Amino acid sequence: MTRHPSEPWAGGYYGQSRPELVALLPRPLGRVLDVGCGEGRVAAGLRAAGASWITGVEIHAPSAERAARSLDEVFVGRLEEHIGGFDGVFDTILLYDVLEHLPDPASALVALRGVAAPGARVHVSLPNARHWSLVRDLALRGTFGYTDAGHRDRTHLRWFTRRDIVSLLEQCGWHVERVDHLPLRRVSALASRLTSGLTAEFLVYQWFLLARSRESAPEGAR
């Protein structure tokens, strides 16, 4: 999970409630699949927003056990181990800080279309590989700068710029409807306005993308 250093980590690595993301979800939520659900802390916000059913998938067994108290069902393990065993399809699919941990995120995105209801949406959050701090460390400090948690968590296997993740979603049969991020600090917001948004690519810590399922995946994503 990726959070800005200035943001609170209440609940720990697996215990984030992510209200800033739930607020961006189009209503109605319908049936929700939360991939990488952690301890299930997002569930309260999803219920309040009208989710009719919440299925979770979580590889960390102790967190999955806690999530089972607030979700309707929880599968322990990797997504690919369970994607054929879900009972029904989903209207809203959450991938909050998940894709960067997968060896093959494209396969996961294509597979998820098989459990997506007509018009279903996927909501993705992930770290911005173009953030200025990474550019600084590579160019000036000569290090990628892996850490135990945060933007350069050492468990991240993949890195995406805004263009990369939009392209991946589109190639895998998801039409990107919106790209969001947390509000920039005052100085950063001013810089973004003065450059017609160009500097945002370097100032945004994490991208949030909302995409709708296409009726069929393009040939290259099958």
Buried (B, 14 or more C-beta within 10 A) or exposed (E): BBBEEEEEEEEEBBBBBBBBBBEBBBEEBBBBBBBBBBBBBBBEBBBEBEBEBBBBBBBBEEBBBBBBEBBBEBBBEBBEEBBEEBEEBBBBBBBBBBBBBBEEBBBBBBBBBEBBBEEBBBBBBBBBBBBBBBEEBEEEEEEEBEEEBBBBBEEBEBBBBBEBBBEBBBBBBBEBEEBBBBEBEEEBBEBBEEEEEEBBBBBBBBBBBBBBBBEEBEEEBE
